Amino acid sequence: MHFISIAHVLGLLLIVTGSFMFLPAICSVYYNESDLLPIIYSALITVGLGLPSWKYCRSDEELNIKDGIFIAVVGWFLVSALSGLPFMIHGSIPSFTDAFFEMMSGYTTTGATILTDIESLPHGLLFWRSETHLLGGMGFLTLTIIFLPKGMGGMRLFRAESSPGQVITKEKFKARNRDTMIMLWLIYLGLNILQIILLWLGDMPMFDAMCTAFGTVSTSGYSPKNASIGHYNSAYFDWIIILFMFLGGMTFILFYQMMRGDWRALKINTEFRWYIGFILFFCGMVSFILWQNNTYGAMDSLRYGTFQVISLLTTTGYGTADYELWPQASQMFLYAVCFIGACAGSTTSGIKVVHYVIICKYMYASIRKIFFQPMAVISIRLNQRPVEQAIIDLAICYFIVNIFMVLLGGCVMVLLDSMDYVTAMSSVIAALMNIGPGFGDVGPSENYAFISDTGKWFLAWNMMVGRLEMFSALVVFYPSFWKK
């Protein structure tokens, strides 16, 4: 591996992270609260640690895929650790483990929290907490690529942090092309700004609108309120957030293609059609169950059911109600939704719709071939193009590894914290799929504060594994990875 180039990129990553800490400092000045100096000190420490590596570790060597994976894994841990400094220095989260967990949850867009009283935090720290969603939603390594010199291997960094689903759908673009990367970030920021304006026009305070938008488009889930979106009790806010959670669940390559005038890409995109189908089915079922059981009226059933389904499907994790009080049948559908995720190449995590598309098509083709057309050659097609067998194998492998990680992780949490199996399994699902709230003692009205330090580190690792789409985070355990 090219350690000099790696140190240069990691130094730049710390400079970018520390620079963004000055935005919540402005918020602290505006509200004149006690968190200004802790944020400033943390920003200076982070930038100061990054400057020497960035300035003196320069090399003409281009990064390879191993370098990209190493930077992704080490970078997520390093940034999460230093981003917790404002909370530790201020004293609002004195434990390093808790601060690391909160920041890893923020950057990986998980939204799981150890805070029992969110509203007691100063505005600057609340803003920084939500800003980690803004940076992590598109991936802070993709932001770093913009500032890298040409020839440093931006594509390798992008591949290390992006979804294998983008390989499956073949929706690629040149990651070295700064114009393309900047365009994706402009689309992402544009959606955030549009949602902020719409929420503010509905009389949500500007600070709350910004924090809520940061957690919506990034499909993350941190809210400045203890009761999440349920605090506002507004149908207008709920439907605005539903819309932008849905948009955050779309692959951003589609936005890029549509802005270039290629609207046909949306029409032929197989995953997008299945994404719409999943939403209509699960929203319809949960809303119908709520209405049939007289939990809410017809319109409120549609509103609450749709909100919670899309929130969990897109791995956002916002809540407007305690869904554990809903009928068991509706909870069953919500539990199933946690295993899906939205589109590859979006800000969401989870298994992703495209893997289910390939697996379902593979099963259908296999049944046809075995029972009806044994001599036929049946191809699986996505976006009107045939899919290679290697890609099919990748999708099946990715699905199996996710299920294995959930089962193994649930057993580990039971052993570590002696919790009930519902909470243990749900905590791992919520962390690995980057959802945030789950069921049991980590449900929508609970938090993760009661979990032991060892359990929090294990869940934080699962958050990163889920965000890096499994393989990049696990391959570092292969001995061959460290060989030349």
C-alpha positions in Angstrom: 0.0 0.0 0.0 1.1 3.6 -0.6 1.2 4.9 3.0 2.5 8.3 2.1 -0.4 9.0 -0.2 -2.8 7.5 2.4 -1.4 9.8 5.0 -1.9 12.8 2.6 -5.6 11.9 2.0 -6.3 11.3 5.7 -4.7 14.6 6.5 -7.0 16.3 4.0 -9.9 14.4 5.4 -9.2 15.9 8.9 -8.8 19.4 7.5 -12.2 19.2 5.8 -13.8 17.8 8.9 -12.3 20.4 11.2 -13.2 23.2 8.8 -16.9 22.2 8.9 -16.8 22.5 12.7 -16.7 26.3 12.3 -20.3 26.4 11.0 -21.8 25.3 14.4 -19.4 27.8 16.0 -21.3 30.5 14.1 -24.5 29.0 15.5 -23.1 29.2 19.0 -22.2 32.9 18.5 -25.8 33.6 17.3 -27.4 31.9 20.3 -24.7 33.1 22.7 -24.4 29.7 24.4 -21.7 27.8 26.3 -20.5 25.5 23.5 -18.5 28.1 21.4 -15.1 27.4 22.9 -15.4 23.6 22.9 -16.3 23.7 19.2 -13.5 26.1 18.3 -10.9 24.1 20.3 -12.1 20.9 18.6 -11.9 22.5 15.2 -8.4 23.7 15.7 -7.3 20.3 17.1 -8.7 18.4 14.2 -7.3 20.8 11.5 -4.0 20.9 13.4 -3.7 17.1 13.4 -4.5 17.0 9.7 -2.2 19.8 8.4 1.2 18.0 8.8 0.1 14.9 7.0 -1.5 16.9 4.2 1.4 19.3 3.8 4.4 16.9 4.1 3.1 13.5 2.9 2.9 14.2 -0.8 3.5 11.6 -3.4 3.0 11.1 -7.1 1.8 7.5 -6.5 -1.8 6.9 -7.5 -4.0 5.2 -4.9 -5.1 1.6 -5.6 -8.3 -0.2 -4.4 -6.5 -1.4 -1.3 -5.5 2.1 -0.4 -9.1 3.3 -0.9 -10.5 0.6 1.4 -7.9 1.3 4.1 -8.6 5.1 3.9 -12.4 4.4 4.1 -12.1 2.2 7.2 -9.5 4.2 9.1 -11.1 7.5 7.9 -14.5 6.7 9.3 -13.0 5.8 12.7 -10.7 8.7 12.8 -13.2 11.3 11.9 -15.9 9.9 14.2 -13.4 10.0 17.1 -12.3 13.6 16.6 -15.8 14.8 15.8 -16.8 13.7 19.4 -14.4 16.3 20.9 -16.9 19.2 21.1 -19.3 17.0 23.2 -16.5 15.7 25.5 -14.9 19.1 26.0 -18.3 20.7 26.7 -19.2 17.9 29.0 -22.6 17.1 27.5 -21.2 13.6 26.5 -18.2 13.1 28.8 -17.6 9.5 27.8 -15.4 8.9 24.8 -17.3 5.7 23.9 -20.7 7.5 24.0 -19.3 10.5 21.9 -17.8 8.1 19.4 -21.0 6.1 19.1 -23.1 9.3 18.6 -20.7 10.6 15.9 -20.4 7.2 14.1 -24.2 7.1 14.2 -24.3 10.6 12.7 -21.8 10.0 9.9 -23.1 6.6 8.9 -26.6 8.2 8.8 -27.8 5.7 11.4 -29.5 8.1 13.7 -29.2 5.9 16.9 -28.5 8.0 19.9 -27.4 7.7 23.5 -28.8 11.0 24.5 -31.8 10.9 26.9 -32.6 14.7 26.6 -31.7 16.0 23.2 -33.3 19.4 23.7 -31.0 20.2 26.7 -28.0 20.5 24.3 -26.8 23.9 23.2 -27.7 24.9 19.6 -24.2 24.7 18.3 -23.7 21.1 19.4 -27.2 20.2 18.1 -26.2 21.8 14.7 -22.9 19.9 14.6 -24.8 16.6 15.5 -27.1 17.2 12.5 -24.3 18.4 10.3 -22.6 15.0 10.5 -25.7 13.7 8.6 -25.2 16.3 5.9 -21.5 15.3 5.5 -22.1 11.6 5.8 -25.2 11.4 3.6 -23.2 11.7 0.3 -20.1 10.3 2.0 -17.4 12.6 3.3 -14.8 10.8 1.2 -16.6 11.9 -1.9 -16.3 15.5 -0.6 -12.6 14.9 0.0 -12.2 13.7 -3.7 -13.1 17.2 -4.9 -10.0 18.6 -3.1 -7.6 15.8 -4.2 -5.0 16.6 -6.9 -5.6 14.9 -10.2 -4.1 11.4 -10.5 -4.6 10.5 -6.8 -7.1 7.8 -7.6 -10.5 9.3 -6.9 -12.3 6.4 -8.4 -10.7 4.0 -5.9 -11.9 6.1 -3.0 -15.4 6.3 -4.5 -15.5 2.5 -5.0 -14.4 1.9 -1.4 -17.3 4.0 0.0 -20.0 3.4 -2.5 -22.6 0.6 -2.9 -21.9 -2.6 -4.9 -25.4 -2.0 -6.2 -23.9 0.7 -8.4 -21.7 -1.9 -10.0 -24.8 -4.2 -10.4 -26.9 -1.5 -12.2 -23.8 -0.3 -14.1 -24.8 3.3 -13.2 -21.2 4.6 -13.2 -19.6 7.9 -13.7 -16.1 9.2 -13.7 -15.3 9.9 -10.0 -12.1 11.7 -11.1 -14.2 14.2 -12.9 -14.6 17.0 -10.3 -17.4 18.6 -12.3 -19.5 15.4 -11.9 -18.7 15.1 -8.2 -19.5 18.7 -7.7 -22.8 18.3 -9.6 -23.8 15.4 -7.3 -23.1 17.5 -4.3 -25.0 20.5 -5.7 -28.0 18.3 -6.3 -27.8 16.9 -2.8 -27.4 20.4 -1.2 -30.2 21.7 -3.5 -32.6 19.2 -2.1 -31.6 20.2 1.4 -32.1 23.9 0.7 -35.5 23.2 -0.9 -36.7 21.2 2.0 -35.5 23.9 4.5 -37.5 26.5 2.6 -40.6 24.4 2.5 -40.4 23.6 6.2 -39.7 27.2 7.1 -42.7 28.3 5.0 -44.8 26.0 7.2 -43.7 28.0 10.3 -41.0 25.5 11.5 -38.2 27.5 13.1 -35.2 28.0 10.8 -32.9 26.1 13.1 -35.2 23.2 13.4 -35.8 23.2 9.6 -32.1 23.0 8.9 -31.5 20.2 11.3 -34.6 18.3 10.1 -33.6 18.7 6.4 -30.0 17.5 7.1 -31.5 14.3 8.6 -34.1 13.8 5.9 -32.3 14.0 2.5 -29.4 12.1 4.0 -32.0 9.6 5.3 -30.4 9.7 8.7 -32.9 10.6 11.4 -31.3 13.0 14.0 -33.9 15.5 15.2 -33.4 18.4 17.5 -36.4 17.3 19.5 -36.9 14.4 21.9 -40.1 13.3 20.3 -38.5 13.4 16.8 -41.0 14.7 14.1 -43.9 13.8 16.3 -43.0 16.9 18.4 -44.5 19.2 15.7 -47.8 17.2 15.2 -48.2 18.7 11.7 -49.5 16.8 8.7 -47.8 19.4 6.5 -44.4 18.7 7.9 -45.0 15.0 7.8 -45.8 15.0 4.1 -42.9 17.3 3.2 -40.5 15.0 5.1 -42.1 11.9 3.4 -41.4 13.5 0.0 -37.8 14.2 0.7 -37.1 10.8 2.4 -38.4 9.3 -0.8 -36.1 11.5 -2.9 -33.2 10.7 -0.7 -33.9 7.0 -1.3 -33.5 7.4 -5.1 -30.2 6.8 -6.7 -28.5 10.2 -7.3 -27.2 9.1 -10.6 -30.8 9.4 -11.8 -31.0 13.0 -10.7 -27.7 13.6 -12.5 -29.0 12.0 -15.7 -32.3 13.9 -15.6 -30.4 17.2 -15.2 -28.5 16.3 -18.3 -31.8 15.8 -20.1 -31.8 12.0 -20.1 -35.4 11.4 -18.8 -35.4 8.0 -20.4 -33.1 6.8 -17.7 -35.9 7.2 -15.1 -38.3 5.3 -17.3 -36.2 2.3 -17.9 -34.7 2.0 -14.5 -35.8 -1.4 -13.1 -34.8 -0.7 -9.5 -36.8 2.6 -9.4 -40.0 0.8 -10.5 -39.5 -1.8 -7.8 -38.8 0.9 -5.3 -42.1 2.5 -6.1 -43.8 -0.9 -5.9 -42.3 -1.7 -2.4 -43.5 1.7 -1.1 -47.0 1.3 -2.5 -47.4 -2.2 -1.1 -46.0 -1.7 2.4 -47.6 1.8 2.9 -50.9 0.4 1.7 -50.8 -2.6 4.0 -49.7 -0.7 7.2 -52.2 2.1 6.6 -55.0 -0.4 6.0 -54.2 -2.3 9.2 -54.1 1.0 11.2 -57.5 2.0 9.8 -59.1 -1.4 10.1 -58.1 -1.6 13.8 -59.4 1.9 14.5 -55.9 3.1 15.6 -56.5 6.2 13.5 -59.0 7.6 11.1 -58.6 7.0 7.3 -56.4 10.0 6.5 -54.3 9.8 9.7 -53.8 6.1 9.1 -52.5 6.9 5.6 -50.3 9.7 7.0 -48.8 7.8 9.9 -48.5 4.5 8.1 -46.8 6.1 5.0 -44.4 8.1 7.1 -43.2 5.2 9.2 -42.9 2.8 6.3 -40.8 5.3 4.2 -38.8 6.3 7.2 -37.7 2.7 7.9 -37.5 1.6 4.2 -35.1 4.5 3.4 -33.3 3.8 6.7 -34.1 7.4 7.9 -35.5 6.5 11.3 -37.6 9.5 12.0 -40.8 8.9 13.9 -44.2 10.6 14.3 -45.6 7.9 16.7 -44.6 5.0 18.8 -45.2 2.2 16.3 -44.6 -0.4 19.0 -48.1 0.5 20.3 -49.6 -0.3 16.9 -51.3 -3.6 16.0 -48.9 -6.6 15.8 -49.7 -7.1 12.1 -48.5 -3.6 11.2 -45.4 -4.1 13.3 -44.7 -7.3 11.3 -44.7 -5.3 8.0 -42.5 -2.6 9.5 -40.0 -5.2 10.7 -39.9 -6.7 7.2 -39.3 -3.2 5.8 -36.1 -2.9 7.9 -34.5 -5.6 5.7 -35.0 -3.8 2.4 -33.4 -0.4 2.1 -34.0 1.9 -0.8 -32.0 2.3 -4.1 -28.3 1.7 -4.7 -26.4 4.9 -5.1 -28.8 6.8 -2.8 -28.0 8.2 0.6 -29.6 5.2 2.2 -28.1 2.0 3.5 -29.6 -1.5 4.0 -29.6 -4.5 1.6 -31.0 -2.3 -1.3 -33.8 -2.9 -3.7 -31.6 -3.9 -6.6 -30.4 -7.0 -4.8 -34.0 -8.1 -4.2 -34.7 -7.4 -7.9 -31.9 -9.7 -9.0 -32.6 -12.4 -6.5 -36.3 -12.5 -7.4 -35.6 -12.6 -11.1 -33.0 -15.3 -10.5 -35.5 -17.4 -8.6 -38.1 -17.0 -11.2 -35.7 -17.9 -14.0 -34.4 -20.9 -12.1 -37.9 -22.2 -11.5 -38.8 -21.7 -15.2 -35.6 -23.5 -16.3 -36.1 -26.5 -13.9 -39.8 -27.2 -14.4 -40.8 -25.7 -17.7 -37.9 -24.9 -20.1 -34.9 -27.1 -19.1 -33.1 -26.4 -22.4 -33.7 -22.7 -22.5 -31.1 -20.0 -21.8 -32.9 -17.4 -19.6 -31.2 -14.1 -19.1 -31.8 -11.8 -16.2 -32.2 -8.2 -17.3 -31.9 -4.8 -15.5 -32.6 -1.5 -17.2 -33.2 -3.4 -20.5 -29.7 -5.0 -20.3 -28.6 -8.5 -19.4 -26.9 -9.0 -16.1 -23.6 -11.0 -16.0 -23.5 -14.2 -13.8 -20.8 -12.6 -11.7 -23.1 -9.8 -10.8 -25.9 -12.2 -9.9 -23.4 -14.1 -7.6 -22.4 -10.8 -6.0 -26.1 -9.9 -5.2 -26.8 -13.3 -3.7 -23.6 -13.2 -1.7 -24.3 -9.7 -0.4 -27.8 -10.8 0.8 -26.5 -13.9 2.5 -23.7 -12.0 4.3 -26.2 -9.4 5.5 -28.4 -12.1 7.0 -25.5 -13.9 8.5 -24.2 -10.6 10.1 -27.7 -10.0 11.6 -27.9 -13.5 13.1 -24.3 -13.5 14.4 -24.6 -9.9 15.7 -27.8 -10.7 17.6 -26.1 -13.6 19.4 -23.1 -11.4 20.3 -25.4 -8.7 21.7 -27.3 -11.3 23.9 -23.9 -12.5 25.2 -22.5 -9.0 25.8 -25.5 -7.3 27.5 -27.8 -10.2 28.4 -30.7 -8.5 26.7 -33.8 -10.1 25.3 -33.6 -11.5 21.8 -36.0 -9.0 20.3 -33.9 -6.1 21.5 -30.6 -7.8 20.6 -31.6 -8.7 17.0 -33.3 -5.3 16.5 -30.3 -3.3 17.7 -28.0 -5.1 15.2 -30.5 -4.7 12.4 -30.9 -1.0 13.2 -27.1 -0.5 13.3 -26.1 -2.7 10.4 -28.9 -1.3 8.1 -28.2 2.2 9.5 -31.9 2.7 10.5 -31.5 4.0 14.1 -34.6 3.1 16.1 -35.7 -0.5 16.2 -38.0 -2.7 18.4 -37.9 -3.7 22.1 -35.6 -1.6 24.3 -34.2 0.3 21.3 -37.7 1.2 20.0 -38.8 4.7 18.8 -39.4 6.0 22.3 -36.1 4.6 23.7 -32.4 5.1 23.1 -29.1 3.2 23.3 -27.8 4.7 26.5 -28.3 1.5 28.5 -26.1 -0.6 26.4 -22.6 -1.4 27.7 -19.5 0.2 26.3 -18.5 -3.1 24.6 -21.9 -3.4 23.1 -21.7 0.2 21.8 -18.4 -0.4 20.2 -19.8 -3.5 18.5 -22.8 -1.7 17.2 -20.7 1.2 16.0 -18.6 -1.2 14.0 -21.8 -2.6 12.5 -22.8 0.9 11.6 -19.6 1.4 9.6 -19.9 -2.1 8.1 -23.4 -1.3 6.9 -22.5 2.2 5.6 -19.5 0.8 3.7 -21.8 -1.8 2.1 -20.2 -4.7 4.0 -17.4 -5.9 1.8 -15.0 -2.9 2.2 -15.2 -3.1 6.0 -14.8 -6.9 6.1 -12.1 -7.4 3.6 -9.5 -5.9 5.9 -9.7 -9.1 8.0 -8.4 -11.2 5.1 -4.7 -11.8 5.6 -4.2 -11.5 1.9 -5.4 -7.9 2.0 -2.2 -7.0 3.8 0.1 -8.8 1.4 1.7 -7.2 -1.6 
